[in-house]
Amino acid sequence: MEFLVQMEIGTIAGSTEDEQSLRQREGRRSRELAAAGVLVRLWRVPGERANWGIWRADNATELHEALSSLPLYPYLKIKVHPLAAHPNDPGSQANLSSQSPTGIPGLRGTDHIGITVPDLEAATRFFCDVIGYTTFYDVGPIEFANDWMQTHLNVHPRARINKLRFLRCGHGSNLELFEYFSPDQRTELPKNSDYGGNHLAYYVDDFDAALRYLKDKSVRILGEPTVREGGPNGGLTWVYFLAPWGLQMELVSFPKGKGYEKTRPDRLWHPAFPAQ
C-alpha cells in the first residue's frame, strides 16, 4: 500500500552542530528506508522546511513504525494520505501490461539478476560498501547425489552451490549472488563480445560526483566517459568500470532524458521514476 506523506520540520532544539548531526543521521536513515523499498520518492518544497513523499507499507502501523524511526521524527508535523490505484493512471501496471498484446500472462517485470562470483563475501563487500546494496538473506549449501543439479540448473550433476545471497539496490532489480563449486567450473569471465557477455549498469543523478567517488574507492575505470549528443541515446553519459574480480559494470546518467523520447510517447523504465 502506498501513502502520500507531507512533512513539515519544526524548530530543532540544540546547537547548529546538533542540527547538522541530526540531519546527517536523517539522511542515512532515509537511504536505508529507500533501499528497503519503504521510502519510494521524496520532493522538497522550495522555500519551506517541508517535503512530500511517496511511502510504501503493508498497513498504517508499519508506516508509523517507519516514520517514527526517523531521527527528525520528534520535530516533524506529519500528514498522511492513503493512496489507491486509479483506473486511468497511465503508469499503472494494468495499463502498462495492456500496452503489449504478447508475452507471459501476468508479467510484471524483472524480479532479479543472478551472477556467480568467485568469493561471495568479497563480492558482497564490494556491492554493499562501494555500490550501495543491502543484503537480505542467504540460502545454502545446495547439492544433490543424483542428477537434480543438472536437470534443474543445467550444471554438472556434482556441482554444489556453497551459498547464494539476495541483495537489493535502490529501485533496480534484485541481485542474486552465487558461490559455486563444480568439477568442470570455468573461471574466466566473458567479454562483452562473447556469447553471454554482460554488464550491470547503474543510473546516477550526478555523474561527475559518482565518478569521483568510484575513483576515490580505487575502482578501475575503463577509459574516459562517453557523451552522446545525438541519436536515440542523445543526452546519455556513460563509462565502464570493473569489480575487483573483473565483472563489467557501467555508470550512466541522462538527467535531461534521451533523444528517443522526442519521437515516441512511451518510455524505457527509469530507476529514478520506478512507477512510470
Secondary structure by P-SEA (a helix, b strand, c coil): cccbbbbbbccccccaaaaaaaaaaaaaaaaaaaaaccccbbbbccccccbbbbbbcccaaaaaaaaaacccccccbbbbbbbbbbccccccaaaaaacccccccccccccbbbbbbccaaaaaaaaacccbbbbcccccccccccccccccccccccccccbbbbbbcccccbbbbbbbccccccccccccccccccbbbbbbccaaaaaaaaaaacccccccbbbbcccccccccbbbbbcccbbbbbbbbccccccccccccccccccccccc
